[in-house]
Amino acid sequence: MLFGIFFVVIVCRKQQFEEPAVSKKISSIPTIVEQSDRLLVSRRAPRAEDDVFADLAVLCRSPGFVHAIAHMCMADNMIGYLDEATPEDMLKLYTPSRLARNEMNVLIGLWVKGAMDFTEPSSEIIEAYVRRSRELSEEIHEAMNAPIMASMRELFAGGSESATRAPDPISSGVSMREAIFYSGESAFAFQYRDFAPVRYGADDDWIVKNMEFSMKEAAIIARAVARTIDEQASAANARARGDFEKIESPLDIFTFSAADIAMTAKVPAEVCEQVLRAFSYPVGDFNEQFVKVDSRNTAAIMPVLRRGERYVVFNSVDLYEVLYQAPYFWMLGDKAYRPTAADNRGKFTEEFAQERLASVFGVPRTLLNVKLMRSTVVAGEIDVLVVFSKLAIVLQAKSKQLTAAARQGNEKQIEVDFAAAVQDACDQGMDCAQMLFDSSIKLVAPDGRTIEQPNIEKVFVVCLVADHYPALAAQARQFLKFDPVARVAPPLVMDVFLLDAMAEMLSSPLHFLSYLDRRCAYADQVMASHELNILGFHLAHNLWMSEEANLFHLWDDFGIDLELSMLARRDGLAAPWTPPGLLTLFDQTAFGKLLKSIERHPDPGMVELGFAILGMNGYSVKQGSAAIDEISRLSRLDGLPHDFTVQMQNGIGLTFHCSPRPERAARDHLLDHCARRKYVQRASRWFGVVVDPASGNMRIGVMLDFPWTKDDSLEVATVHMVRKSNVSRNDLRALTLPRTQPKVGRNDPCPCGSGKKYKRCCS
């Protein structure tokens, strides 16, 4: 229920828009755009959606309209860049006037309802087609949004009491219909392409027998189609000297022959023909059932169009997605094979999740299909269980999709689909998470082996879906129900595409778990069209949100750096390999070394320290690392222990000792010092680390975690200690200067602040 006054912060990048220069390469970028973020402010009452759709249908059947489609696909889906693609190159794809992929498919779907006329009209007529197409598309969005706006006005017009009793318009079918149709892409295009052969690996014998090609061959051919389109666009751009508006016959960019693709893909021509035909729009089909923007659109399901003896693909993302989705529906037509196909589909989701999580946490810590036994009864089953230190991830996977009725705004069907795809997984995950704290529960591996009961302090529940589930973030926010449980984080809903990106970018256990911890903590405070944008924001800025705002809405362009890096790693795009920000912050720093040491030896207390370090801002990391380097230098010079202390946020403190002492003596001294410093600072938690002077690596780590209480003995022991950190968070300059004080005498007061003589303390 939305009522009352909310302080909402909408965060976006500074947008700059640039047309491609003469020598720029052209690339089709599967951008992630949430079109419902357009400003739908109009001075006129919106027309009925059916009336606008009828006008759009007439326009799309105009002579040569296909050339306007080609023009818009080129302008809306392609970027130009020089040596390396940058975020600034990508920003043009985030303009409000850009048509979303679903909107573009509406135009194509209406065009194929006519005679599919390829006659090329004049440039003036094409420009008029383009202008009118954008106007009518915007009108449809306004019409779809009008009932939602009317409900919101009615809701708030009655005051807070009325708002409390009224139905929530955000959860209504019309609202979800708009969110579903205009939802951003939650997957990168190359993920569809690369995952398809893996998803159907167990079904490949059936596919080869019935389709006469393998899924690996289909993926190679689809990639060759995308590469051919990009190369033809770059050549056309060069001929036009970098002016998109002057490119002649944009339709030719998207047109190719099977022989061209076979040569690029290095596959037999007959195999290439078989693949292209499998995804080709049926000859003689006029898409008659396509009567609303979100009704069944054959042009979106069969995106390869025929142009005489040649083929046309307007957006390689469409081809990649059907490559990932369609084979399952082919197999459903074989009643005898249908159960096997369904079984393989479920196994893919679980095994994919295990493989990606194992790439972060290691195979021994990532367990598949763990049974939770109460005596001889199976009380529950965890699809994938990860245990790292005293933290656990319980992942429950589902392979359900959003049905056509739900996409069209059927409220009951939306809830039914969500329950099958997400809510059931959430319920199972929360039940299993609670059982991990039950000592009577025995964990059993699929081979019957008993797994040692882990000592868990906190569990993260992940609900995973296998397909692009439109408006998944919005639906999870509105419909997901769960009872809060102590030591179990609020469940996080995601698809396999987000899990893949998280495992790729947050490739260390501390980074991965730290993000899970913070994302779950901000479950109700941060909002975006899909989770990839929140991950992108985290990688750039570290996910910390002010408690003063009820809600932060992150604009879609926060996903740009993440997308560029994923394209560089998976598609070979000339772009930065790692997004600047959190992942580069710790490079070549003492804190970076410390994080690696913690991951090698994940003591629970030190894992907590790792989370605290990952929460630091850039200035604190640089200054703190400089301080560690300085006390290490001083210890190497004089052979004596040196330390510094810093008070962090939320009643947490941190002391670093650089000591050449033997391990036991160094540990005892560190514990004593941390206990006194924690008392002086009145902190609830204190970390201590002993650093090796030579290497800068962590030797010993301790954590004191208990509430502060007055203690007479500690009052005496700390009477001479400085009553504040000897290093502030904002000024570590003193530690980076050469040591100028004389060497401490044996009978002098110990510089650590204990009040003891140096010979009886740190000598």
C-alpha positions in Angstrom: 0.0 0.0 0.0 1.4 3.4 -1.0 0.0 6.3 1.1 1.3 9.2 3.2 4.3 11.3 2.3 7.4 9.6 1.0 10.8 11.2 0.5 12.0 9.6 -2.8 15.4 10.2 -4.3 15.8 9.4 -8.0 19.4 9.0 -8.9 20.9 9.1 -12.4 24.1 9.7 -14.2 24.9 13.0 -15.9 23.7 12.3 -19.5 25.6 13.4 -22.5 24.5 12.5 -26.0 26.8 12.4 -29.0 26.4 11.3 -32.6 29.0 8.9 -34.0 32.0 10.4 -35.7 33.4 9.5 -39.1 35.8 6.7 -38.1 33.7 5.2 -35.3 32.9 1.5 -35.3 29.2 0.6 -35.0 27.9 -2.0 -32.6 24.4 -3.2 -31.8 24.2 -3.0 -28.0 21.6 -4.9 -26.1 21.0 -2.1 -23.7 18.9 -2.4 -20.6 16.3 0.4 -20.7 13.2 0.9 -18.6 10.8 2.7 -20.8 8.2 3.3 -18.2 10.5 5.9 -16.7 9.4 8.3 -19.4 7.7 11.4 -18.2 4.1 10.8 -19.2 2.9 14.4 -18.9 0.3 15.5 -21.5 -2.0 18.5 -21.8 -4.7 16.5 -23.5 -6.7 13.5 -22.4 -5.2 10.3 -23.7 -7.1 8.5 -26.5 -8.3 4.9 -26.0 -5.5 2.4 -26.5 -7.4 0.5 -29.1 -7.9 3.6 -31.2 -4.2 4.5 -31.1 -3.3 0.9 -31.9 -5.7 1.0 -34.9 -4.0 4.1 -36.2 -0.6 2.5 -35.7 -1.7 -0.5 -37.7 -2.7 1.6 -40.6 0.6 3.5 -40.5 2.6 0.2 -40.4 0.9 -1.0 -43.5 1.9 2.1 -45.5 4.1 1.5 -48.6 7.7 1.0 -47.7 7.2 1.3 -43.9 9.8 -1.4 -43.3 12.5 1.2 -44.2 11.3 3.3 -41.3 11.6 0.3 -39.0 15.2 -0.2 -40.2 15.9 3.5 -39.6 14.6 3.3 -36.0 16.4 0.1 -35.3 19.7 1.6 -36.5 19.2 4.8 -34.5 17.9 3.2 -31.3 20.0 0.1 -31.0 23.4 1.0 -32.3 26.2 3.1 -31.0 29.3 4.5 -32.5 32.7 4.4 -30.8 36.4 5.0 -31.6 39.1 2.7 -30.2 37.1 1.7 -27.1 33.4 1.9 -26.2 32.8 4.3 -23.3 29.8 5.1 -21.0 29.3 8.3 -22.9 28.9 6.4 -26.2 26.2 4.3 -24.5 24.2 7.1 -23.1 22.4 7.8 -26.3 20.6 4.5 -25.8 19.0 5.9 -22.7 17.0 8.8 -24.2 13.3 8.8 -23.4 12.5 8.9 -27.2 14.1 5.5 -27.8 11.7 2.7 -28.5 11.9 -0.4 -26.2 12.3 -3.8 -27.8 8.7 -4.6 -27.2 7.6 -1.4 -28.9 9.8 -2.1 -31.9 8.3 -5.6 -32.2 4.8 -4.1 -32.2 5.8 -2.1 -35.3 7.3 -5.2 -37.0 4.3 -7.3 -36.0 1.9 -4.8 -37.5 4.0 -4.5 -40.7 3.9 -8.3 -41.4 0.1 -8.1 -41.1 0.1 -6.4 -44.5 1.7 -7.1 -47.8 5.3 -6.9 -46.4 6.2 -4.3 -49.1 9.9 -3.6 -49.4 9.6 -0.7 -51.8 11.8 2.2 -50.7 10.0 5.5 -50.4 11.7 9.0 -50.3 13.7 10.0 -47.3 11.0 12.6 -46.5 8.3 9.9 -46.3 10.6 7.7 -44.2 11.2 10.6 -41.8 7.4 11.2 -41.5 6.9 7.5 -40.8 9.5 7.6 -38.1 8.1 10.7 -36.5 4.5 9.4 -36.5 5.6 6.0 -35.2 7.2 7.6 -32.2 4.2 9.8 -31.5 1.8 6.9 -31.7 4.0 4.7 -29.5 4.1 7.4 -26.9 0.3 7.7 -27.1 -0.1 4.0 -26.5 2.1 4.3 -23.4 0.0 7.3 -22.2 -3.2 5.3 -22.8 -1.8 2.3 -20.9 -0.7 4.5 -18.1 -3.9 6.5 -17.8 -5.9 4.1 -15.6 -2.9 3.9 -13.2 -2.7 7.7 -12.9 -6.4 7.9 -12.4 -6.3 5.4 -9.6 -3.4 7.2 -8.0 -5.3 10.5 -8.1 -8.4 8.9 -6.7 -6.4 7.2 -4.0 -4.8 10.4 -2.7 -7.8 12.6 -3.2 -9.6 10.9 -0.3 -6.8 11.6 2.2 -4.8 9.1 4.3 -7.8 7.3 5.7 -9.2 6.6 2.3 -5.7 5.6 1.0 -5.4 3.1 3.8 -8.7 1.4 2.9 -8.4 1.6 -0.9 -6.8 -1.1 -3.1 -3.2 -0.6 -4.0 -3.1 0.7 -7.6 0.5 -0.3 -8.0 -0.4 -4.0 -7.5 -3.4 -3.8 -9.9 -3.5 -5.8 -13.2 -3.3 -2.6 -15.3 -0.3 -1.4 -13.4 1.5 -4.6 -13.7 0.6 -4.9 -17.4 2.3 -1.6 -18.0 5.4 -2.6 -16.0 5.6 -6.0 -17.8 5.3 -4.5 -21.3 7.8 -1.7 -20.7 10.1 -3.6 -18.4 13.8 -3.3 -19.0 15.9 -6.2 -20.3 17.1 -8.2 -17.3 19.5 -10.2 -19.5 22.4 -9.3 -21.6 21.9 -10.6 -25.2 25.0 -12.7 -25.2 23.8 -14.6 -22.1 20.8 -15.9 -24.1 23.2 -17.0 -26.9 25.8 -18.6 -24.7 23.5 -20.2 -22.2 21.3 -21.9 -24.9 23.7 -24.7 -25.7 24.2 -25.4 -22.0 20.5 -25.3 -21.3 19.7 -27.8 -24.0 22.9 -29.8 -23.8 21.0 -32.9 -22.4 18.4 -32.5 -25.2 20.9 -32.1 -28.1 20.2 -35.6 -29.4 16.5 -34.8 -29.8 17.3 -31.5 -31.4 19.8 -32.9 -33.9 17.4 -35.6 -34.9 14.3 -33.4 -35.3 15.8 -30.0 -36.3 19.0 -31.2 -38.2 21.3 -28.9 -36.3 22.8 -28.7 -32.8 22.3 -25.9 -30.3 26.0 -25.2 -30.5 25.8 -24.7 -34.2 22.7 -22.5 -33.8 24.5 -20.3 -31.3 27.5 -19.9 -33.7 25.2 -19.0 -36.6 23.2 -16.5 -34.4 26.5 -14.8 -33.4 27.5 -14.7 -37.1 24.2 -12.9 -37.9 24.9 -10.2 -35.2 28.5 -9.8 -36.4 27.4 -9.4 -40.0 24.9 -6.8 -39.1 27.5 -4.8 -37.2 30.0 -5.0 -40.0 27.5 -3.8 -42.5 26.5 -1.0 -40.2 30.1 0.1 -39.8 30.7 0.1 -43.5 27.5 2.1 -44.2 28.5 4.5 -41.5 31.9 5.0 -43.0 30.4 5.7 -46.4 28.1 8.3 -44.8 31.1 9.8 -43.0 29.7 9.2 -39.6 26.3 10.8 -40.1 23.6 8.3 -39.3 21.0 10.5 -41.0 22.8 10.2 -44.3 23.1 6.4 -44.4 21.4 5.2 -47.6 19.0 2.2 -47.4 19.4 1.3 -43.7 17.3 -1.9 -44.5 20.4 -3.3 -46.3 22.3 -3.2 -43.0 19.9 -5.8 -41.6 19.7 -8.0 -44.7 22.0 -10.9 -45.5 22.2 -14.2 -47.3 22.5 -17.7 -45.8 25.8 -18.1 -47.7 27.2 -14.9 -46.1 26.4 -16.3 -42.6 27.7 -19.8 -43.4 31.0 -18.3 -44.5 31.3 -16.1 -41.3 30.2 -18.9 -39.0 32.3 -21.5 -40.8 29.5 -24.0 -40.9 28.0 -25.9 -43.8 25.5 -23.9 -45.9 22.7 -26.4 -45.4 23.1 -26.3 -41.6 22.9 -22.5 -41.8 19.7 -22.7 -43.9 18.2 -25.1 -41.4 18.8 -22.7 -38.4 17.6 -19.6 -40.2 14.4 -21.4 -41.4 13.7 -22.7 -37.8 13.4 -19.1 -36.6 11.9 -17.6 -39.8 8.5 -15.9 -40.0 6.1 -18.4 -41.6 5.3 -17.6 -45.3 1.6 -16.7 -45.6 1.1 -15.9 -41.9 -0.5 -12.5 -41.4 -0.2 -12.4 -37.6 -4.0 -12.2 -37.3 -4.1 -12.9 -33.6 -1.9 -9.8 -32.9 -4.7 -7.3 -31.9 -3.1 -5.6 -28.9 0.4 -4.6 -28.1 0.8 -7.5 -25.7 -1.1 -10.2 -27.5 0.7 -13.0 -29.2 3.1 -11.6 -31.8 4.5 -14.1 -34.2 7.1 -11.6 -35.5 8.6 -11.5 -32.0 8.6 -15.3 -31.7 10.0 -15.9 -35.3 12.3 -12.8 -35.8 14.0 -13.9 -39.0 12.1 -12.3 -42.0 12.4 -13.3 -45.7 13.3 -10.6 -48.3 13.2 -12.6 -51.5 16.1 -15.1 -51.3 17.7 -13.2 -48.5 17.0 -12.8 -44.8 16.3 -9.8 -42.5 16.9 -9.6 -38.7 16.2 -6.2 -37.2 17.5 -6.9 -33.7 19.9 -9.8 -32.9 18.6 -9.7 -29.3 15.3 -11.1 -30.6 17.2 -13.9 -32.3 19.3 -14.7 -29.2 16.3 -14.8 -27.0 14.3 -17.2 -29.1 17.4 -19.4 -29.3 17.2 -19.6 -25.5 13.4 -20.0 -25.3 12.1 -21.8 -28.4 13.6 -25.3 -28.2 11.7 -26.2 -25.1 8.4 -25.5 -26.9 9.6 -27.6 -29.9 10.1 -30.5 -27.5 6.7 -30.0 -25.9 5.2 -31.1 -29.2 6.7 -34.5 -28.7 4.4 -36.1 -26.0 6.8 -39.0 -25.5 9.8 -36.7 -24.9 7.9 -34.0 -22.9 8.7 -35.4 -19.4 12.4 -35.6 -20.2 12.5 -32.1 -21.6 10.8 -30.8 -18.4 13.2 -32.7 -16.2 16.2 -31.4 -18.1 14.9 -27.9 -17.8 14.8 -28.1 -14.1 18.3 -29.7 -13.8 19.8 -26.9 -15.9 18.6 -24.2 -13.5 20.0 -26.0 -10.5 23.3 -27.1 -12.1 23.9 -23.7 -13.6 23.4 -22.0 -10.2 25.8 -24.5 -8.6 28.5 -23.9 -11.3 28.3 -20.1 -11.0 28.3 -20.1 -7.2 31.2 -22.7 -7.2 33.2 -20.2 -9.3 33.1 -17.8 -6.4 33.1 -20.0 -3.3 34.8 -23.2 -4.6 33.3 -26.6 -5.3 33.7 -28.0 -1.7 31.6 -25.1 -0.3 28.9 -25.4 -3.0 26.5 -28.3 -2.5 23.7 -29.4 -4.9 20.4 -31.0 -3.8 21.0 -31.2 -0.1 18.3 -33.1 1.8 17.4 -31.9 5.3 16.5 -35.0 7.3 14.5 -35.1 10.6 15.1 -38.7 11.7 14.2 -40.7 8.6 11.8 -38.1 7.1 12.9 -35.6 4.5 11.9 -32.3 6.0 13.2 -30.2 3.1 15.6 -30.0 0.2 18.0 -27.2 -0.7 18.7 -26.9 -4.4 22.0 -25.3 -3.8 23.7 -24.7 -0.4 26.8 -22.5 0.0 28.5 -22.4 3.4 31.3 -19.8 3.9 32.6 -19.3 7.5 29.3 -18.9 9.5 27.3 -17.6 6.6 25.1 -19.7 4.3 23.3 -19.2 1.0 20.1 -21.2 0.4 19.2 -21.1 -3.2 15.9 -22.5 -4.5 15.5 -22.6 -8.3 12.3 -22.6 -10.4 11.8 -22.8 -14.2 8.4 -21.2 -14.5 7.5 -18.4 -17.0 5.1 -15.5 -17.1 2.0 -16.7 -19.1 0.3 -14.7 -21.9 -2.7 -14.0 -19.7 -0.5 -12.4 -17.0 1.4 -10.3 -19.5 -2.0 -8.8 -20.6 -2.9 -7.7 -17.1 -5.0 -10.6 -15.7 -4.5 -10.0 -12.0 -5.4 -13.5 -10.9 -3.0 -15.0 -13.4 -0.2 -12.6 -12.4 -0.5 -13.8 -8.8 -0.7 -17.5 -9.9 2.4 -17.2 -12.1 4.3 -15.3 -9.4 3.4 -18.0 -6.8 4.6 -20.8 -9.1 7.8 -19.0 -10.2 8.9 -17.2 -7.0 6.6 -17.5 -4.0 6.9 -21.2 -3.7 10.7 -21.0 -4.0 10.7 -18.3 -1.3 8.5 -20.4 1.1 10.8 -23.4 0.6 13.9 -21.4 1.0 12.8 -19.7 4.3 11.7 -23.1 5.7 15.1 -24.7 4.9 17.0 -21.7 6.2 15.3 -22.0 9.6 16.1 -25.7 9.7 19.9 -25.0 9.3 19.7 -23.7 12.9 18.1 -26.9 14.2 20.6 -29.3 15.6 18.2 -32.2 15.2 18.3 -31.8 11.4 20.8 -33.9 9.5 22.2 -32.8 6.1 22.5 -35.5 3.5 24.1 -35.3 0.0 22.5 -36.9 -3.1 24.9 -39.8 -2.8 23.7 -40.5 0.8 26.8 -39.0 2.5 26.1 -37.2 5.7 27.3 -33.6 5.6 28.8 -32.1 8.8 26.3 -29.8 10.4 27.6 -26.2 9.8 27.7 -23.7 12.6 25.6 -21.0 10.9 25.0 -17.4 12.2 23.2 -15.9 9.2 21.4 -17.3 6.1 20.7 -15.6 2.7 17.8 -17.0 0.8 17.9 -16.6 -3.0 14.9 -17.4 -5.2 16.1 -18.1 -8.7 14.2 -18.2 -12.0 15.6 -19.5 -15.3 14.0 -17.1 -17.8 13.7 -13.4 -18.3 10.7 -12.7 -16.1 9.3 -9.3 -17.1 9.1 -6.8 -14.3 10.5 -9.3 -11.8 11.8 -6.6 -9.5 8.4 -4.8 -9.4 6.5 -8.0 -8.9 8.8 -9.2 -6.1 8.4 -5.8 -4.4 4.6 -6.0 -4.6 3.7 -9.6 -4.2 6.5 -11.4 -2.3 5.3 -12.5 1.2 7.4 -13.8 4.0 7.6 -13.7 7.8 10.8 -12.1 9.1 13.0 -14.7 10.8 15.9 -14.0 13.2 19.3 -14.5 11.5 17.7 -15.0 8.1 18.0 -12.1 5.6 15.0 -11.0 3.6 14.9 -13.2 0.5 16.4 -11.9 -2.8 14.6 -12.7 -6.0 16.8 -13.0 -9.2 17.2 -14.7 -12.5 20.0 -16.8 -13.8 21.3 -13.8 -15.8 21.8 -11.6 -12.6 23.4 -14.6 -10.8 25.9 -14.9 -13.7 26.8 -11.2 -13.7 27.2 -11.3 -9.9 29.5 -14.3 -10.1 31.5 -12.7 -12.9 32.0 -9.3 -11.2 31.8 -10.2 -7.5 34.2 -13.2 -8.0 35.5 -13.3 -4.4 33.4 -14.6 -1.5 33.7 -11.4 0.5 32.6 -9.2 -2.3 29.7 -11.6 -3.2 28.4 -12.0 0.4 28.9 -8.3 1.2 26.7 -7.4 -1.7 24.1 -9.9 -0.7 24.1 -8.6 2.8 23.6 -5.0 1.8 21.1 -5.7 -1.0 18.9 -7.7 1.4 19.2 -5.0 4.0 17.9 -2.4 1.5 15.1 -4.6 0.2 12.5 -1.9 0.8 14.7 1.1 0.4 16.2 0.8 -3.1 14.3 0.3 -6.3 15.2 0.0 -10.0 13.6 -1.5 -13.1 15.7 -4.6 -12.6 18.4 -5.9 -10.4 21.3 -5.4 -12.9 21.0 -1.6 -12.4 21.3 -2.0 -8.6 24.4 -4.2 -9.1 25.8 -1.6 -11.5 25.3 1.1 -8.9 27.0 -1.0 -6.3 30.1 -1.7 -8.5 30.4 2.1 -9.2 29.5 3.6 -5.9 29.3 0.9 -3.2 25.7 0.3 -2.2 25.0 2.5 0.8 21.8 4.4 1.2 20.9 7.3 3.4 18.4 6.5 6.2 16.7 9.8 5.6 15.0 8.7 2.4 12.1 6.3 2.2 13.0 5.1 -1.2 15.9 5.4 -3.7 15.0 4.9 -7.4 18.1 4.2 -9.5 17.9 5.2 -13.1 18.7 2.6 -15.8 22.0 4.2 -16.9 23.7 2.9 -13.8 24.0 -0.4 -15.6 26.2 1.0 -18.4 29.6 0.3 -16.9 28.6 -3.2 -15.9 27.2 -3.9 -19.4 30.4 -2.6 -21.1 32.6 -4.8 -18.9 30.4 -7.9 -19.5 30.5 -7.2 -23.2 34.2 -6.9 -23.0 34.5 -10.3 -21.2 31.9 -12.3 -23.1 31.6 -10.7 -26.5 35.0 -9.2 -27.2 33.9 -5.6 -27.3 36.7 -3.1 -27.0 35.6 -1.7 -23.5 37.0 -1.6 -20.0 37.4 -5.1 -18.5 36.5 -4.0 -15.0 34.0 -1.3 -14.1 35.7 1.6 -12.3 34.7 1.9 -8.7 34.5 -0.8 -6.0 36.4 -3.5 -7.8 39.4 -1.2 -8.6 39.4 0.6 -5.2 41.4 -2.0 -3.4 43.9 -2.7 -6.2 47.5 -2.4 -5.0 46.5 -1.4 -1.4 47.2 -2.9 2.0 43.5 -3.4 2.5 43.3 -5.4 -0.7 46.0 -7.7 0.7 44.0 -8.0 3.9 40.8 -9.0 2.1 42.7 -11.7 0.2 44.1 -13.0 3.5 40.6 -13.1 5.1 39.3 -15.1 2.1 42.1 -17.7 2.4 41.3 -18.2 6.1 37.6 -17.2 6.6 37.5 -16.9 10.4 34.0 -15.6 11.2 35.3 -12.5 13.0 37.6 -11.7 10.1 34.8 -12.1 7.6 32.9 -9.4 9.6 36.0 -7.3 9.3 36.1 -7.9 5.6 32.5 -6.6 5.3 33.4 -3.5 7.4 36.4 -2.8 5.1 34.3 -3.2 1.9 31.9 -0.6 3.4 34.6 2.1 3.5 34.7 4.9 1.1 37.6 5.5 -1.3 39.3 8.1 0.8 39.3 5.9 3.9 40.6 3.0 1.9 43.5 5.0 0.5 44.4 6.7 3.8 44.0 3.5 5.9 46.2 1.6 3.4 48.8 4.3 3.6 48.8 4.1 7.4 49.4 0.3 7.2 52.2 0.8 4.8 53.7 3.4 7.1 53.6 1.4 10.3 55.1 -1.5 8.3 57.9 0.8 7.2 58.6 2.0 10.7 58.7 -1.6 12.1 61.2 -2.5 9.4 63.4 0.5 10.3 63.5 0.1 14.1 62.4 -3.5 14.7 59.7 -2.3 17.1 55.9 -2.7 17.1 53.8 0.1 15.7 50.1 0.5 15.5 47.2 2.8 14.7 43.5 2.8 15.7 40.6 4.2 13.8 37.0 4.5 15.0 34.6 3.4 12.2 30.8 3.8 11.9 28.1 2.1 14.0 30.2 1.7 17.2 32.9 -0.3 15.4 36.6 0.2 15.9 39.8 -1.2 14.3 43.4 -1.5 15.5 46.3 -2.5 13.3 49.5 -3.7 14.9 52.6 -4.2 12.9 54.8 -6.5 15.1 57.8 -8.7 14.6 57.0 -10.5 17.9 56.3 -14.3 18.0 52.7 -15.2 17.2 51.5 -16.0 20.8 53.1 -12.8 22.3 51.7 -10.7 19.4 48.3 -12.1 19.8 48.2 -11.6 23.6 49.3 -8.1 23.3 46.8 -7.4 20.5 43.9 -8.8 22.6 44.9 -6.8 25.6 45.2 -3.6 23.6 41.9 -4.1 21.7 40.0 -4.8 25.0 41.3 -1.6 26.5 40.8 0.5 23.3 37.2 -0.9 22.9 36.5 0.1 26.5 37.8 3.6 26.0 35.9 4.1 22.8 32.7 2.6 24.4 32.4 0.5 21.2 30.2 -2.5 20.8 32.6 -4.3 18.4 36.3 -4.1 18.0 38.6 -5.7 15.4 42.3 -6.2 15.7 44.9 -7.2 13.1 48.6 -8.0 13.4 50.4 -7.3 10.1 53.7 -8.7 9.1 56.3 -5.9 8.7 58.0 -7.5 5.7 55.1 -8.6 3.5 52.2 -6.5 4.8 50.1 -9.6 5.0 47.8 -10.4 8.0 49.3 -12.6 10.6 46.6 -12.6 13.3 43.1 -11.3 13.5 40.7 -11.0 16.4 37.2 -9.7 17.0 35.7 -8.6 20.3 31.9 -8.5 20.0 29.9 -7.7 23.1 28.0 -4.7 24.5 30.0 -2.0 26.4 29.5 -2.0 30.1 31.3 -0.2 32.9 34.2 -2.1 34.3 36.2 -0.8 37.3 39.3 -2.8 36.4 39.3 -1.5 32.9 38.7 2.0 34.2 42.1 1.7 36.0 43.8 0.0 33.1 42.9 2.7 30.7 43.3 5.8 32.8 46.3 6.9 30.8 45.0 6.0 27.4 44.0 8.8 24.9 40.2 9.0 25.0 39.9 9.1 21.2 41.3 7.2 18.2 44.9 8.0 17.6 43.8 8.2 13.9 40.6 9.9 12.8 38.7 8.7 9.7 39.2 12.0 8.0 42.9 12.6 8.7 45.5 9.9 8.5 48.3 12.3 7.5 50.3 11.8 10.7 50.8 8.2 9.9 52.2 8.9 6.4 55.0 11.1 7.6 58.5 9.8 8.5 59.0 9.1 12.2 60.8 12.0 13.9 60.3 11.2 17.6 63.4 9.7 19.4 63.6 6.0 20.1 61.5 5.0 23.1 63.5 4.2 26.2 62.9 1.0 28.2 61.6 2.9 31.2 59.6 5.4 29.2 55.8 5.3 29.0 54.8 2.9 26.3 53.6 4.8 23.2 50.6 2.5 22.8 48.9 4.4 25.6 48.7 1.5 28.1 50.2 3.6 30.9 52.9 0.9 31.5 56.6 1.2 31.0 57.7 0.3 27.5 59.9 -2.5 28.8 56.8 -4.1 30.4 54.5 -3.6 27.5 55.6 -3.4 23.8 59.4 -3.9 24.0 
